[in-house]
């Protein structure tokens, strides 16, 4: 499924995002995160070893909500699947996201030795307020 123009606009803005993954026991796990797009996928940058990463490596199904930072009651939901997990470009990408969200360099909360990864999500269903 192609990403819609309203969704692309939210993904390119400093929008609030939550990603839901599936725990080994089937229960949901939810994380607030920064979000981006490559024009084809929803893109999440995270740290290798985090629970959401362990979850998507086992079960790639996810749900993501992206809220308009200027009008939080306006949101879009994407249900889909993580189709790529890569370290390629992830360190540079987190710096780009930090500039988008904070206007400053990324502060490397967990230290500069952490392994950053990019999750690419293929949209299978898009709903929400337009």
PyMOL commands that set and color helices and strands:
alter all, ss='L'
color gray80, all
select helices_A, chain A and resi 5-12+51-58+90-102
alter helices_A, ss='H'
color red, helices_A
select strands_A, chain A and resi 16-22+28-33+36-37+42-47+61-67+75-86+116-128
alter strands_A, ss='S'
color yellow, strands_A
deselect
rebuild
show_as cartoon
